Amino acid sequence: MLGRKEIVIFTPWTILILIAFGLSLLAQFRVKGTFNKYMKVAASSGLIGAEAARKMLDENGLNNIPVECIRGPLTDHYDPISKAVRLSEHVYYGNSVASISVACHEIGHAIQDKVNYPMLVARHRLFPVINFSSGIAPLLFLGGFFFKISGLLLLGIIAFSAAVAFQIITLPVEFNASKRAKDYMIKLGFIKNNEERAARNVLGAAALTYVAATLVSVLQLAEYLWIFNNNDED
């Protein structure tokens, strides 16, 4: 039978993790609310998201990259494997500031891919590792914790650290894509001066979700390290 010290339900990090998780949920609600708000604000350029995306791609010599429409809200992404930009229906057909902002953000990723933006390259190289480590990390950690095997516990922490590193690297990738989007939206006349704030709010709300998710992961890693250290002491 396990002693009291061997079962850790709450740690000094638990409250911080719960707070960070709450902030993550708030960030998700905010991005949805901000997007829905500015979906109702038509861009003065009259362009729809797909047109803005096509123009920004062509401006950067990416004429071979298609802009495709996919189903589902907030499913917009750039696929670096098939070299295609995929936009949700509201973004693809929408002529709002929100639609154009999101569309141009995804083109920002396509441009990063073209110029081999270092942080994007690093993220791509980490991706196969993450697919494996994110699945095995909980098993290693729980096995090490319950059976008091420090080696397994440490392997679980190392595997989880790779996932945390991936999220940390994602932050500059997302911020850089948003900056490229905003610069080109202004340069190409997709938005006017009085629409810049709305575009900044849309892109900022989306970035906040990545920041919150990263904070949760960093705090979880700190908690795992605390448990590992206390496990050794026991």
C-alpha positions as CSV (number, residue, x, y, z in Angstrom):
1,M,0.0,0.0,0.0
2,L,1.3,3.4,-1.0
3,G,2.3,5.8,1.8
4,R,0.8,9.3,2.0
5,K,3.9,11.0,0.6
6,E,3.7,8.8,-2.5
7,I,0.4,10.1,-3.7
8,V,0.6,13.7,-4.9
9,I,-2.8,15.2,-5.8
10,F,-2.0,18.9,-5.4
11,T,1.4,20.6,-5.7
12,P,2.5,24.2,-5.3
13,W,2.0,24.5,-9.0
14,T,-1.6,23.2,-9.2
15,I,-3.3,26.6,-8.5
16,L,-1.1,28.4,-11.1
17,I,-1.9,25.7,-13.7
18,L,-5.7,26.0,-13.0
19,I,-5.5,29.8,-13.3
20,A,-3.5,29.4,-16.6
21,F,-6.0,26.9,-17.9
22,G,-8.8,29.3,-17.1
23,L,-6.9,32.0,-19.0
24,S,-6.6,29.7,-21.9
25,L,-10.3,29.1,-22.0
26,L,-10.9,32.8,-21.8
27,A,-8.5,33.4,-24.7
28,Q,-10.5,30.9,-26.8
29,F,-13.7,32.6,-26.0
30,R,-12.1,36.0,-26.8
31,V,-10.8,34.9,-30.2
32,K,-14.3,33.6,-31.2
33,G,-16.0,36.8,-29.9
34,T,-13.5,39.1,-31.6
35,F,-13.7,37.2,-34.8
36,N,-17.5,37.3,-34.8
37,K,-17.5,41.0,-33.9
38,Y,-15.3,42.0,-36.8
39,M,-16.9,39.6,-39.2
40,K,-19.7,42.2,-39.2
41,V,-17.3,45.0,-40.2
42,A,-16.9,45.0,-44.0
43,A,-13.5,46.0,-45.3
44,S,-13.6,49.2,-47.4
45,S,-11.5,47.5,-50.1
46,G,-14.5,45.2,-50.9
47,L,-12.2,42.2,-51.2
48,I,-13.2,38.8,-49.8
49,G,-10.7,36.6,-47.9
50,A,-9.8,34.4,-50.9
51,E,-9.1,37.4,-53.1
52,A,-6.8,39.0,-50.5
53,A,-5.0,35.8,-50.0
54,R,-4.5,35.3,-53.7
55,K,-3.1,38.9,-54.1
56,M,-0.8,38.5,-51.2
57,L,0.5,35.2,-52.5
58,D,1.1,36.6,-56.0
59,E,2.8,39.7,-54.5
60,N,5.4,37.3,-53.0
61,G,5.8,35.2,-56.1
62,L,3.8,32.3,-54.7
63,N,1.6,31.9,-57.7
64,N,1.7,28.1,-57.6
65,I,0.1,27.9,-54.1
66,P,-3.7,27.4,-54.3
67,V,-6.2,29.0,-52.0
68,E,-8.8,26.3,-51.0
69,C,-12.1,26.5,-49.1
70,I,-12.7,24.0,-46.3
71,R,-15.6,23.4,-43.9
72,G,-15.7,24.3,-40.2
73,P,-15.2,27.5,-38.2
74,L,-11.6,28.7,-37.5
75,T,-10.1,25.8,-39.4
76,D,-7.9,28.1,-41.5
77,H,-4.3,26.9,-42.0
78,Y,-1.3,26.7,-44.3
79,D,-0.3,23.2,-45.3
80,P,3.5,23.1,-45.7
81,I,3.4,19.5,-47.1
82,S,0.9,20.0,-50.0
83,K,1.8,23.7,-50.3
84,A,-1.7,25.0,-50.1
85,V,-3.6,27.6,-48.1
86,R,-7.0,26.4,-46.8
87,L,-9.6,28.9,-45.5
88,S,-12.8,28.3,-43.7
89,E,-16.0,29.3,-45.5
90,H,-16.5,32.4,-43.5
91,V,-13.0,33.6,-44.2
92,Y,-12.9,32.4,-47.8
93,Y,-16.1,34.2,-48.9
94,G,-16.2,36.9,-46.2
95,N,-15.4,40.5,-47.1
96,S,-14.9,41.6,-43.5
97,V,-11.8,42.9,-41.8
98,A,-11.7,39.7,-39.8
99,S,-11.9,37.5,-42.9
100,I,-9.1,39.4,-44.6
101,S,-6.9,39.4,-41.5
102,V,-7.2,35.7,-40.9
103,A,-6.6,34.9,-44.6
104,C,-3.5,37.1,-44.7
105,H,-2.2,35.6,-41.5
106,E,-2.2,32.2,-43.2
107,I,-0.3,33.7,-46.2
108,G,2.2,34.9,-43.7
109,H,3.0,31.2,-43.0
110,A,3.3,30.5,-46.7
111,I,5.9,33.3,-47.0
112,Q,7.7,32.0,-44.0
113,D,7.9,28.6,-45.7
114,K,9.3,30.3,-48.9
115,V,12.1,32.2,-47.1
116,N,12.9,29.3,-44.7
117,Y,12.0,31.4,-41.6
118,P,14.3,29.7,-39.0
119,M,11.6,29.2,-36.3
120,L,9.2,27.7,-38.8
121,V,12.0,25.3,-40.0
122,A,12.7,24.3,-36.4
123,R,9.0,23.7,-35.8
124,H,8.7,21.5,-38.9
125,R,11.7,19.5,-37.8
126,L,10.3,19.0,-34.3
127,F,6.9,17.9,-35.6
128,P,7.7,14.2,-36.1
129,V,9.2,14.1,-32.7
130,I,6.1,15.7,-31.1
131,N,3.8,13.2,-32.8
132,F,5.7,10.4,-30.9
133,S,6.6,12.1,-27.7
134,S,3.2,13.7,-27.0
135,G,1.6,10.2,-27.0
136,I,4.1,8.4,-24.9
137,A,4.9,11.1,-22.4
138,P,1.8,10.6,-20.2
139,L,2.4,6.8,-20.1
140,L,6.1,7.2,-19.1
141,F,5.3,9.8,-16.5
142,L,2.4,7.9,-14.9
143,G,4.4,4.7,-15.0
144,G,7.3,6.3,-13.3
145,F,5.2,8.1,-10.7
146,F,3.0,5.1,-9.6
147,F,5.8,2.5,-9.7
148,K,8.4,4.9,-8.3
149,I,10.8,4.4,-11.2
150,S,12.8,7.6,-11.5
151,G,14.1,6.6,-14.9
152,L,10.6,6.4,-16.4
153,L,9.6,9.6,-14.7
154,L,12.6,11.4,-16.2
155,L,11.9,10.0,-19.7
156,G,8.3,11.2,-19.4
157,I,9.5,14.7,-18.5
158,I,12.0,14.7,-21.4
159,A,9.3,13.7,-23.8
160,F,6.9,16.3,-22.5
161,S,9.7,18.9,-22.7
162,A,9.8,18.4,-26.4
163,A,6.1,19.3,-26.7
164,V,6.7,22.4,-24.6
165,A,9.6,23.4,-26.8
166,F,7.3,23.0,-29.8
167,Q,4.8,25.4,-28.3
168,I,7.4,27.9,-27.4
169,I,8.8,27.9,-30.9
170,T,5.3,28.3,-32.2
171,L,4.9,31.7,-30.5
172,P,7.4,33.7,-32.7
173,V,6.1,31.8,-35.8
174,E,2.6,33.0,-35.1
175,F,3.6,36.6,-34.2
176,N,5.8,36.9,-37.2
177,A,3.0,35.6,-39.5
178,S,0.6,38.2,-38.0
179,K,3.1,41.0,-38.5
180,R,3.6,40.0,-42.2
181,A,-0.2,39.9,-42.6
182,K,-0.7,43.4,-41.1
183,D,2.2,44.9,-43.2
184,Y,0.9,43.5,-46.4
185,M,-2.7,44.4,-45.7
186,I,-1.7,48.0,-45.4
187,K,0.8,47.9,-48.2
188,L,-1.6,46.4,-50.7
189,G,-4.6,48.5,-49.6
190,F,-6.7,45.6,-48.2
191,I,-7.5,47.8,-45.2
192,K,-7.5,51.5,-44.6
193,N,-6.0,53.4,-41.6
194,N,-9.3,53.4,-39.6
195,E,-9.4,49.5,-40.0
196,E,-6.0,48.8,-38.8
197,R,-7.1,48.6,-35.1
198,A,-9.8,46.1,-36.0
199,A,-7.2,43.9,-37.9
200,R,-4.8,44.2,-35.0
201,N,-7.5,43.1,-32.5
202,V,-8.3,40.0,-34.6
203,L,-4.7,39.0,-35.0
204,G,-3.9,39.8,-31.3
205,A,-6.8,37.7,-30.0
206,A,-5.7,34.7,-32.0
207,A,-2.1,35.1,-30.8
208,L,-3.3,35.2,-27.2
209,T,-4.6,31.6,-27.4
210,Y,-1.1,30.4,-28.3
211,V,0.4,32.4,-25.4
212,A,-2.1,31.0,-22.9
213,A,-1.6,27.4,-24.1
214,T,2.1,27.7,-23.9
215,L,1.8,29.1,-20.3
216,V,-0.2,26.1,-19.3
217,S,2.4,23.7,-20.7
218,V,5.3,25.5,-19.1
219,L,3.6,25.4,-15.7
220,Q,2.8,21.7,-16.2
221,L,6.4,21.0,-17.0
222,A,7.5,22.9,-13.8
223,E,5.0,20.7,-11.8
224,Y,6.4,17.5,-13.3
225,L,10.0,18.6,-12.4
226,W,8.8,19.4,-8.8
227,I,7.2,15.9,-8.6
228,F,10.4,14.3,-9.9
229,N,12.6,16.1,-7.4
230,N,10.3,15.2,-4.5
231,N,10.1,11.6,-5.8
232,D,13.9,11.4,-5.5
233,E,13.8,12.8,-2.0
234,D,11.3,10.2,-0.9
